[in-house]
Amino acid sequence: MHQSFMLAAIEEARKGKGKTFTNPLVGAAIVKEGKLLSLGAHLHYGEAHAEVNAIQNCGSPKNCLIQLYMLL
């Protein structure tokens, strides 16, 4: 199960390819009770990080931040 969330975060990170130099590609997945709630990526150099985007995509951090998978 954890592997599928990590793979989803990796795939999400690819959205920033060619746009984040000098930073690495980063993806994040927010999971609650074994269900994927939200994904986020670092999309452009100097802008919000993947985990911030994942929380914003989830709606409310209070309701969604149970497990966060983040990969560089």
Beta strands, then each sheet from edge to edge (+ up, - down):
strand 1: 27-32
strand 2: 35-41
strand 3: 67-71
sheet 1: 2+ 1- 3+
end
